[in-house]
């Protein structure tokens, strides 16, 4: 082609537009994303708010229910590795212990909403933690309990069940007042087992040793905001123990169980 013809030839902008469409927006001629500086490339993704404390609590719940570990030892390890601040450590501790101490109660609730009774134990543990926040904890918004549970599903490899988790917990928020509980007249043992979240065999054993009234008082104490302290009777009698308590900055009262 002569120099005059090359000079008179008009550029074909359609080819350039087609090339841009193939590469996509924000990509250069090589088809690669535009260059980012070192700070942008090294920036860590921002975690959803509140996920770290729930992650630590779920670790404890899973180790206790899936591996048979002691809750206190598991919690100590989870908090040591977590790097949580004091407030989040308290939240993780409360969620872990409240979920574990209410497992039977929470499972009774969840079984009314879960289609398959043989749900993956990993999903069930996430649901237990979410249900604990929705039903037992004050001051935790429903959306926070649901959203963090969905994120935890994705973190532990249950991406495909994240929608199921979300659906069950959202359904629970709508049906709180419609939950069905065991009939105390038709199933008294089951009703007490679920109410106090202890196995039926333990209720029977305590009834045999202490009687039903004393057993109910003992089991109800698990859900009260206090701790129970008993003396070593080889070192202190009742009067010496009470004198010791009076020297502490505690408010105390004598328990009903010997």
C-alpha positions in Angstrom: 0.0 0.0 0.0 1.3 3.4 -1.0 2.1 6.1 1.6 -0.8 8.3 0.3 -3.4 5.5 0.7 -2.2 4.7 4.2 -2.5 8.4 5.1 -6.0 8.7 3.7 -7.2 5.5 5.5 -9.6 6.1 8.4 -9.0 4.1 11.7 -11.6 1.5 12.5 -12.8 2.4 16.0 -15.1 -0.6 16.1 -12.2 -3.0 16.5 -10.9 -1.0 19.4 -14.4 -1.0 21.1 -14.7 -4.7 20.5 -11.3 -5.3 22.1 -12.4 -3.3 25.2 -15.5 -5.3 25.5 -13.6 -8.6 25.4 -11.2 -7.4 28.1 -13.9 -6.0 30.3 -14.1 -2.7 32.2 -11.1 -1.7 34.3 -8.6 -3.9 32.3 -5.7 -2.8 30.2 -4.6 -4.0 26.8 -3.1 -7.2 28.3 -6.4 -8.1 29.8 -5.0 -7.8 33.3 -6.5 -5.7 36.1 -5.0 -2.2 36.5 -1.9 -2.1 38.8 -2.5 -1.6 42.5 0.1 -0.3 44.8 1.7 -2.4 47.5 -0.5 -1.1 50.3 -3.7 -2.1 48.5 -2.4 -5.6 47.7 -1.3 -6.3 51.3 -4.5 -4.9 52.9 -6.4 -7.6 54.8 -10.1 -8.0 54.1 -12.3 -6.4 56.7 -14.1 -9.0 58.9 -17.8 -8.7 59.5 -18.4 -7.0 62.8 -18.7 -9.4 65.7 -17.6 -12.4 63.8 -14.4 -13.0 65.8 -16.1 -13.5 69.2 -18.7 -15.9 67.6 -15.8 -17.7 65.9 -14.1 -18.3 69.2 -17.4 -19.5 70.8 -18.1 -21.9 67.9 -14.6 -23.3 68.2 -15.4 -24.2 71.8 -18.9 -25.6 71.1 -17.5 -27.8 68.3 -14.6 -29.1 70.3 -16.9 -30.1 73.2 -19.7 -31.7 71.1 -17.6 -33.2 68.2 -14.4 -34.1 70.1 -15.5 -34.5 73.7 -13.1 -31.9 75.1 -13.6 -30.1 78.4 -15.3 -26.7 77.8 -13.0 -24.8 80.2 -9.8 -26.1 78.5 -11.2 -25.5 75.0 -12.3 -22.0 75.9 -8.9 -21.1 77.3 -7.2 -22.2 74.1 -9.6 -20.5 71.9 -9.3 -17.2 73.7 -5.5 -17.4 73.8 -5.4 -17.7 70.0 -8.1 -15.3 69.2 -6.5 -11.9 70.1 -9.9 -10.6 71.3 -10.2 -7.6 73.5 -11.8 -7.9 76.9 -15.3 -7.1 75.9 -15.3 -9.7 73.0 -13.7 -12.3 75.2 -16.6 -11.9 77.7 -19.1 -12.3 74.8 -17.3 -15.4 73.4 -17.3 -16.9 76.9 -20.9 -16.2 77.6 -22.0 -17.5 74.2 -20.0 -20.7 74.5 -21.1 -21.6 78.0 -24.8 -20.6 77.4 -24.9 -22.7 74.3 -23.3 -25.7 75.8 -25.4 -25.6 79.0 -28.6 -25.4 77.0 -27.9 -28.0 74.3 -31.0 -30.2 74.9 -33.2 -27.1 75.2 -31.8 -25.6 72.0 -32.0 -28.9 70.1 -35.7 -29.2 71.1 -36.3 -25.8 69.5 -34.3 -26.5 66.4 -35.8 -29.9 65.7 -39.1 -28.1 65.1 -37.6 -26.1 62.3 -35.0 -28.5 60.7 -36.4 -30.7 58.0 -33.7 -33.4 58.4 -33.1 -34.8 61.9 -29.7 -36.1 60.9 -28.4 -32.6 60.2 -24.6 -32.2 59.7 -23.2 -31.7 63.2 -21.2 -28.7 62.0 -24.4 -27.0 60.8 -26.2 -28.0 63.9 -23.5 -26.3 66.1 -23.7 -23.1 64.1 -27.5 -23.2 64.5 -27.2 -23.9 68.2 -25.0 -20.8 68.6 -27.4 -18.7 66.5 -30.5 -19.9 68.4 -28.7 -19.2 71.7 -28.3 -15.5 70.6 -31.9 -15.2 69.4 -33.5 -16.8 72.4 -31.2 -16.5 75.4 -29.1 -13.4 75.1 -30.3 -9.8 75.6 -28.9 -7.0 73.6 -27.9 -9.0 70.5 -29.8 -7.9 67.4 -31.5 -10.6 65.4 -29.8 -9.6 62.2 -26.4 -9.9 63.9 -27.1 -13.4 65.1 -28.3 -14.5 61.7 -25.6 -12.8 59.6 -22.7 -14.0 61.7 -24.0 -17.5 61.7 -24.2 -17.5 57.9 -20.6 -16.2 57.7 -19.5 -18.9 60.1 -21.1 -21.5 57.9 -19.0 -20.3 55.0 -15.8 -20.2 57.1 -16.1 -23.9 58.1 -16.7 -25.2 54.6 -20.5 -25.2 54.5 -21.0 -22.6 51.8 -23.7 -24.7 50.3 -25.7 -24.8 53.5 -25.3 -21.1 54.3 -28.8 -20.4 52.8 -30.3 -23.2 54.9 -28.8 -21.8 58.0 -30.1 -18.3 57.2 -33.6 -19.7 56.5 -33.8 -21.7 59.7 -32.7 -18.8 61.9 -34.9 -16.3 60.1 -37.8 -18.7 60.6 -37.0 -18.9 64.3 -37.2 -15.2 64.7 -40.7 -15.3 63.3 -41.9 -18.3 65.3 -40.5 -17.6 68.7 -44.0 -17.4 70.2 -45.2 -20.5 68.4 -42.7 -23.0 69.7 -44.2 -26.2 71.2 -42.9 -27.7 74.5 -43.3 -31.1 76.0 -46.6 -31.6 77.9 -45.9 -31.7 81.6 -48.8 -34.0 82.3 -48.3 -36.5 79.4 -44.5 -36.4 79.4 -43.3 -35.1 82.8 -39.8 -36.6 82.5 -39.3 -35.2 79.0 -40.7 -31.8 80.0 -38.3 -31.5 82.9 -35.3 -32.7 80.8 -36.0 -30.1 78.1 -36.8 -27.3 80.6 -33.5 -27.8 82.6 -31.5 -29.0 79.5 -30.3 -32.2 81.2 -30.5 -35.8 80.1 -33.6 -37.8 81.2 -31.4 -40.4 83.0 -29.8 -37.7 85.1 -33.3 -36.3 86.1 -34.3 -39.8 87.2 -31.0 -40.3 89.1 -31.4 -37.0 91.0 -35.0 -37.7 91.7 -34.1 -41.1 93.3 -31.3 -39.5 95.4 -32.9 -36.2 96.4 -36.6 -36.2 95.5 -38.4 -34.3 92.8 -38.7 -31.0 94.7 -35.1 -30.8 95.6 -34.0 -31.9 92.1 -36.1 -29.1 90.5 -34.5 -26.5 92.9 -31.0 -27.9 92.1 -31.5 -27.9 88.3 -33.2 -24.5 88.3 -30.0 -23.0 89.8 -28.2 -23.7 86.6 -30.0 -20.9 84.9 -29.6 -18.2 87.6 -27.0 -15.5 87.6 -24.9 -16.7 90.5 -22.2 -19.2 91.4 -22.4 -21.9 94.0 -19.6 -22.4 96.5 -19.3 -25.3 98.9 -16.7 -25.7 101.7 -14.2 -28.4 102.3 -15.8 -29.9 105.4 -12.5 -31.5 106.3 -11.2 -28.0 107.0 -14.2 -25.8 107.7 -17.5 -26.4 109.4 -20.6 -24.3 108.5 -19.8 -21.6 111.0 -16.2 -21.2 109.8 -17.3 -21.1 106.2 -19.9 -18.4 106.9 -17.3 -16.4 108.7 -15.0 -16.7 105.7 -17.8 -15.5 103.4 -18.5 -12.5 105.6 -14.9 -11.4 105.2 -15.3 -11.3 101.4 -16.9 -8.4 99.4 -19.6 -10.8 98.4 -23.4 -10.9 98.8 -24.3 -14.5 99.7 -27.1 -16.5 100.9 -27.3 -20.1 102.2 -28.4 -22.6 99.5 -31.4 -24.9 99.7 -29.5 -28.0 98.8 -27.4 -29.6 101.5 
